[in-house]
Amino acid sequence: MPKITLNGVTVDFPFQPYKCQEDYMAKVLECLQKKVNGILESPTGTGKTLCLLCTTLAWREHFKDTITARKIAERMQGVELFPDRPMSSWGNAATDGDTTAYYTDIPKIIYASRTHSQLSQVISELRSTTYRPKVCVLGSREQLCINPEVRKIESNHIQIHVCRKKVSTHSCHFYNNVEEKSTEKELVTPILDIEDLVKGGNRHKVCPYYLSRTLKQQADIIFMPYNYLLDSKTRRAHNIDLKGTVVIFDEAHNVEKVCEESASFDLTPFDLASGLDAINQVLEEQTKLLQQNEIHAEFNMELDNSGLNMELEDIAKVKIILLKLENVIDAIELPGNNTGITKPGSYIFDLFAEAHITFQTKSSLLESLEQIIQFLAGRTGIFNNTAGLQKLVDIIQIVFSIDRPEGVANPIMGHTVSKYYKVHIHLDTSNRKKTQRTDVWSAPVAKKQGKILSYWCFSPGFSMQELIQQEVRTIILTSGTLAPISSFTMEMQIPFPVCLENPHVIDKHQIWVGIVPKGPDGVFLSSAYDKRFSEECLSSLGKTIGNIARVVPHGLLIFFPSYPVMEKSLEYWRDHDFARKIEELKPVFVEPRSKGGFTEVIDAYYEKIICPKSNGAAFMAVCRGKASEGLDFADMNGRGVIITGLPFPPRMDPRVILKMQFLDEMRGKSGTGGQYLSGHEWYRQQASRAVNQAIGRVIRHRQDFGAIFLCDHRFTNNDARAQLPSWVRPYVKVYDNFGHIIRDAAQFFRVAQKIMPVPISRVPQSPCGGEAAAAASSSSSSLFLSSKKAKSLDVHVPSLKRKCTGSLDGGDSEASLWGEYEQELASPQRKPRGLLAALDRSENRSESEETRTLPGEEKAQRLSTLSLQYEKRLTDEQIGGKKKIKIVSNQVKRESIPLEQAGKAKLFMLSVKQSLSQANFDLFTRTLQQYKGTDDFHTMMTHISTLFAEDPKKHNLLQGFYQFVRPHHKKLFEEACLRLTGLSCGYKPEHSLPREKREQLAQDSNEENKPSVLSSITREDPKAPGEKKGHSAITAYLADVKNSLGPSCYSQFSTALSTYKKDDNYEAMVSVIAALTTEKPENLHLLQKFSMFVRPHHKKQFLQMCMDLTGTCSEEGTLSSPWKNHPEPSSLGPQVEEEAEMQGLVAGSKPDVSEPEKSRKVQSKISSFCCKLKKSESPESKSPEGASHLPTSVEPGPIPALPSNVELEWEGFHCPGCSAEDVVPFQCHACDFHSCKACWEWHFKTTKKCPECGAIAKKRYLTQVFFWKKT
């Protein structure tokens, strides 16, 4: 690797750095060597993460070397140990900057980013370097705990208390192994991210959470989310020592928000009410326990101990404090205009003092609350909910975060806090109202609206100054979008002597930036509050996006200022046909509000982009949303980005108003105004920073290119353009003519695609689009894989590696099969091996299981047209059942595919257990049991919809629950499922009948209405149009096959039919069709109706086989045959002659045969039929040499019907392998090869393949074949 020397420090870099990378590393070294803070902006794709890691680690090694050099120099008493390298050559750190002479004083590096997924990317970059420092990753118990009892708890704070209880009692064996395993090389030496740490913990049976805290002591570099540093509560909980450390905030554009939010709170009436309910529960339990112990004491019995080491009086005192706090807040008078009232920050101390919460009492109160939460931890029930108590603990820690120095009065502390905080009290307008209690503690009062107490920090510098007070050596803030840096520096309120705005590594032909002030119709584009919902603006914006979508290749990103604006725009475009026109150019995918559906939508968008038949796709998202940061839209995933407006914060929000007032006040007090932004500048900066973050999605690396469209006339203002990133500003061009925009953008992409290299495909070459794609083999396994994939890095960085997967939900498969049959498509579908094969864990995992998949475009269309509609429907239901609107057009109704009958309940329960947490699965089982006992449909539906309707990935589970619904509720469940998910459960009117009536109807139908072979052939009206009638008949028949056989068998059926159409191999086709349709007696009519697909030269042979296999159709055949009494059937023509001959064969069959006996006979006849097919291919049965096999040639004779009164005489079979005689050999599933059981077992142990055709050989794939002598 190249070595670069900068400021006297040698840096090992993986490749020769660009000029901007060298500048960036030089600035980092300047911060480290001068012990000053730095704020560094470098665009995404310039390798800032790699530069940060290599530079800081190189400087740290150099720092260690300087200490070594100084110690050597001291011992040598001034004599140079290396004359050719005097002490001065070791750099500034060895001579001027530091006087450290101890290895323990070497600074630790704390690397903080916003999320753990981003930290995983950083650690991946670290592995690509030559540096191998001691690494530690800090995370929460929610991410690191591997104790099953703790993991199943969903509440984070309850997890903490249950974990602490287990640790204190040494009942967690994972924690007990920490000290012993903390020296294992596998856990200490490698560079592990959080997933590796969990895997190592499971492998070595050691707690990853406490192991990481142990590794932290000896680590050279510590990775953590930056709220661990900025939140004083979390910092103390993890015991993070910042003295002398180098703190790096990567992706620091969110630091301002996190600083303010970590030091603020909102206390609602519900929080206080739930906390008081929990204390009431504890008081009641402790009072009963005290009474019992008094009785036990009288009789000298052993006293009970609840485990709570608190006196009853102390618990009562806590309740009194909470009641007083509630009353104090309720007593605050608010103005009549519902705007709330604002107080200075010091008011919080006065308010809390009235409830006896002060600096003197806060420690004892916190200890009491912690004990109560610990006592209730792990319990369930509304009165054991400790979330309110935990909220109070956090609030007290925030208010009294800075311990008052000795002798300092509260007013002085209040003055310090008032500088950065405001107290705001306003009415609670949420649905979670304060509960009314009437007990001995509080007299009944009239029901009134509660008030929310808000304590807001308006200066991120307050948290940053806390870090400075911890004696941090250097703070480095870096991101791709910090502009405008001057305002960002003012907000932090700490000095940043070192600043850098780096250019991009791209050239001018790789970026195009255009401001689009007007649409193609000449209407000004604006997202201003008074214009954003006007019909003129919405119409013009729709036309603008439609025209841009024509010229942007592959992926197009469209960012809206907010979710309401996006939803309103899409609703208007749908009603006025704009949505359809845009989707004709590029399928539209919409960012959902919920996290659960986001992964599925973004994956479908990526899959649509890489499909070769696709024209790309459009992804609509929101500035400051999930897609605007952290996701990789490199190369084809994002060739263009449209910004539809400036995303200003809501101007009338109380917090926004107070923030602007606070900044104006501070600016006025500072005199010159240079230390603070004005409120207006801050307001404008919030919009520009969100825009810059969205713009950064396009250019992701050196070889990338893309176009940026700023569709708001306000971007023409110089102020707006000045706040764009420095690497974008030189390329900005304002257009007055919309046609010139399209012309220049099209020209840009034509040139860029010719000049730039084709991006390296990072996805495997698997078919997609209209072809079949690899998918999960069962619903349960696909759900399990989906839950794992949601946590993997590839989901967040799709350009690393992404597979093209198809959808399990289908479109119109009957129509596709009809088209395939009529047009003779060349590529048959692949054969599935069923759910049992997929669930068989004993098989070799390296063997590839082939499964039926449906076109990937169906999934893409489904997600693109339903994602936002589902989100809107779900949001409306959650806020009280408001008007439900459809946002995107072209909804495709997805008909369900019934599960296979065998074991479907067991598979469904397995899927549910893998998809839900333990607590939710327990709720599911309780709901199922209660429904069984009470028959209460509405209660059951409430719980089931909560579990399965909110996450689109679980919709198929709601659909699968249909099997457990009682008949008289089937229709209601079908309607609810359609309303919540858009999925049908396959409801039919007969499903609402009791089981006894359904069985009776089925029996009557089999006896009276079962169609015969003759009726299935002759029922068509000869005068009807052939093609139309044939299409409807085939569609109806295929639907019947699909419902009767299930998805797995239906796939085999369609594959056999398609192959037969292509190769005309009657024997291969009929062996599969006969096996599928005669497995169950109720499916025999499917075999008879299949004759519509049989070609004319095979028709006679097929009909003869039908009559031989069914064997009990004489009564039905008699009823349906118009010529049964004709003396000479041959005189009626060829077709009638065939049918008359078949009628004669059926006449000899036994009329009264029970269903089980009939099924056994059919199975034996299938095996015999397969054997006869093989014998018919023997040389003896072939035509004379030179004879041509024309369709009119004589077909082999029919298989003679077996007389019911003749006992079969079995004939031995000689195995071709060992020549042994075997009565019942086994046949390969893929060819006609037969062999004895012993030879097959030998093949299983050696080649595991069929010796004839080479197909994979497995025991469950073989078929028994029976042989007999002709009688």
Secondary structure, DSSP 8 states (H G I E B T S, - for coil): --EEEETTEEEE-SS---HHHHHHHHHHHHHHHHT--EEEE--TTS-HHHHHHHHHHHHHHHHHHHHHHHHHHHHHTT--SSTTS-GGGG-HIIIII-----GGGS--EEEEESSHHHHHHHHHHHHTSS----EEE---HHHH---HHHHT---HHHHHHHHHHHHHTT--HHHHTHHHHTT-HHHHSS---HHHHHHHHHHHT--HHHHHHHHGGG-SEEEEETHHHH-HHHHHHTT---TT-EEEESSGGGHHHHHHHHT-EEE-HHHHHHHHHHHHHHHHHHHHHHHHHHHHHHTT------S----HHHHHHHHHHHHHHHHHHHT----TTS--EEEETTHHHHHHHHTT-STTTHHHHHHHHHHHHHHHTT--SGGG--HHHHHHHHHHHHHT-S---TT--HHHHHHHHHTTEEEEEEE--SS-------BTTB--------EEEEEEE--THHHHHHHHHTT-SEEEEEES---SHHHHHHHHTS---EEEE---SS-GGGEEEEE--B-TTS-B----TTTTT-HHHHHHHHHHHHHHHHHS-SEEEEEESSHHHHHHHHHHHHHTTHHHHHHHHS-EEE--SSSTTHHHHHHHHHHHHH-TT---EEEEEETTSSSSSS----GGG-SEEEE-S-----TT-HHHHHHHHHHHHHHHHTSS--SS--HHHHHHHHHHHHHHHHHTTS--STT--EEEEE--GGGGSHHHHHTS-TTTGGGEEE-S-HHHHHHHHHHHHHHHHHHS------S-----TTS--B--SSHHHHHHHHHHHTTSHHHH-TTT----B-BSS-S-HHHHHHHHHHHT-S-------HHHHHH-TTS-TTS------B-HHHHHHHHHHHHHHHHHHHHHHHTTS------SS----B------STTHHHHHHHHHHHHS-HHHHHHHHHHHHHHHHH--HHHHHHHHHHHHTSSGGGHHHHHHGGGGS-GGGHHHHHHHHHHHHSB-----GGGGS-HHHHHHHHHHHHHHS---HHHHHH-S-TTS-HHHHHHHHHHHHHHHHHHHH-HHHHHHHHHHHHHHHHH--HHHHHHHHHHHHTSSGGGHHHHHHGGGGS-HHHHHHHHHHHHHHH---HHHHHHH-TTTT-S-GGGG-HHHHHHHHHHHHHHTS-S---HHHHHHHHHHHHHHHHHHHHHHTSGGGS--TT----TTS----------TTS---B--EE-TTT--EESS-EE-SSSS-EE-HHHHHHHHHTT-B-TTT--B--GGG-EE---B---
